[in-house]
Amino acid sequence: MFARILACAFIGLMTVGTFAAAPAPEGFVLIKGGTFDMGSPANEDWRVNDETLHKVKVSDFYLGKYEVTQKLYREVMGENPSSFKGDDLPVENITWLDAAREKRREDEIMYIP
């Protein structure tokens, strides 16, 4: 699921004015954006300098309904970096860039006429 979350963040929903959002693409759900506090308070134990508490605003985005399985990731990418092996388990141990590449390759495979 982590892979799908990261890859699909690129498909962020954009609205202008009061126009209604388009329906979510097949296999995806719309996640409404919001604001949250990121970081940690200055007086928190074990805090490091790059954890300054600040507000983060996240735009609406689409999220895949289903996790990317190790089987699908291996079929698309030709490898499986996961530590906990199993075709039906979600892929893990991938970077943000790996997730974006997997999503692009998956789209190319799925939309070939």
C-alpha positions as CSV (number, residue, x, y, z in Angstrom):
1,M,0.0,0.0,0.0
2,F,2.9,2.4,0.8
3,A,4.0,2.1,-2.8
4,R,0.6,3.0,-4.1
5,I,0.2,5.9,-1.7
6,L,3.5,7.4,-2.8
7,A,3.0,6.8,-6.5
8,C,-0.5,8.1,-6.5
9,A,0.4,11.3,-4.8
10,F,1.4,12.5,-8.2
11,I,-2.2,12.1,-9.4
12,G,-3.2,14.8,-6.9
13,L,-6.7,16.2,-7.5
14,M,-6.8,19.8,-8.7
15,T,-9.9,22.0,-8.5
16,V,-10.4,25.5,-9.6
17,G,-12.9,27.7,-7.8
18,T,-16.1,25.8,-7.0
19,F,-15.9,23.2,-9.8
20,A,-16.8,19.7,-8.7
21,A,-14.1,17.1,-8.5
22,A,-14.1,14.4,-11.2
23,P,-14.9,10.9,-10.0
24,A,-12.0,8.8,-8.9
25,P,-10.3,6.7,-11.6
26,E,-11.2,3.0,-11.4
27,G,-9.4,1.3,-8.6
28,F,-8.8,4.5,-6.7
29,V,-10.5,6.5,-3.9
30,L,-10.4,10.2,-3.3
31,I,-8.6,11.2,-0.1
32,K,-9.5,14.7,1.0
33,G,-6.6,16.9,1.9
34,G,-6.1,18.7,5.2
35,T,-3.6,20.2,7.6
36,F,-1.6,18.5,10.3
37,D,1.3,19.2,12.6
38,M,4.6,17.6,11.5
39,G,7.7,17.4,13.7
40,S,8.0,17.4,17.5
41,P,8.0,19.9,20.3
42,A,11.3,21.5,21.2
43,N,11.1,19.9,24.7
44,E,10.5,16.3,23.6
45,D,13.1,13.7,24.6
46,W,15.3,12.4,21.9
47,R,14.3,15.2,19.5
48,V,16.8,16.1,16.7
49,N,17.3,19.5,15.1
50,D,15.4,18.7,11.9
51,E,12.1,17.9,13.7
52,T,10.9,21.5,14.1
53,L,7.2,21.5,14.7
54,H,5.3,23.0,11.8
55,K,2.0,22.8,9.9
56,V,1.8,20.9,6.7
57,K,-1.1,21.2,4.2
58,V,-1.8,18.2,2.0
59,S,-3.9,18.6,-1.1
60,D,-6.6,16.1,-2.1
61,F,-5.2,13.0,-3.8
62,Y,-6.2,9.6,-5.2
63,L,-5.2,6.4,-3.3
64,G,-5.2,2.9,-4.8
65,K,-7.9,0.8,-3.1
66,Y,-5.6,-2.2,-3.0
67,E,-2.0,-2.8,-2.0
68,V,0.6,-3.4,-4.6
69,T,1.4,-7.1,-4.1
70,Q,4.9,-8.5,-4.4
71,K,3.8,-10.6,-7.3
72,L,2.6,-7.5,-9.3
73,Y,5.7,-5.5,-8.3
74,R,8.0,-8.4,-9.5
75,E,6.0,-8.8,-12.8
76,V,6.3,-5.0,-13.5
77,M,9.7,-4.3,-12.1
78,G,11.5,-7.6,-12.5
79,E,12.5,-7.8,-8.9
80,N,11.2,-8.0,-5.3
81,P,13.0,-6.1,-2.6
82,S,10.7,-7.2,0.2
83,S,12.0,-8.8,3.3
84,F,8.8,-10.6,4.2
85,K,8.3,-12.8,1.1
86,G,4.9,-13.9,-0.3
87,D,3.2,-13.3,-3.7
88,D,0.1,-11.9,-2.0
89,L,1.8,-9.8,0.6
90,P,2.3,-6.0,0.0
91,V,5.6,-4.9,-1.4
92,E,7.9,-3.2,1.1
93,N,11.4,-1.9,1.3
94,I,11.0,0.4,-1.7
95,T,11.9,4.1,-2.1
96,W,9.6,6.9,-3.2
97,L,11.3,6.8,-6.6
98,D,10.8,3.0,-6.9
99,A,7.1,3.5,-6.2
100,A,6.8,6.2,-8.9
101,R,8.6,4.1,-11.4
102,E,6.5,1.0,-10.6
103,K,3.3,3.1,-11.1
104,R,4.5,4.5,-14.5
105,R,5.5,1.0,-15.7
106,E,2.2,-0.5,-14.5
107,D,0.2,2.2,-16.4
108,E,2.2,1.5,-19.5
109,I,1.5,-2.2,-19.3
110,M,-2.2,-1.7,-18.5
111,Y,-2.9,0.8,-21.3
112,I,-1.1,-0.9,-24.2
113,P,-3.8,-1.4,-27.0
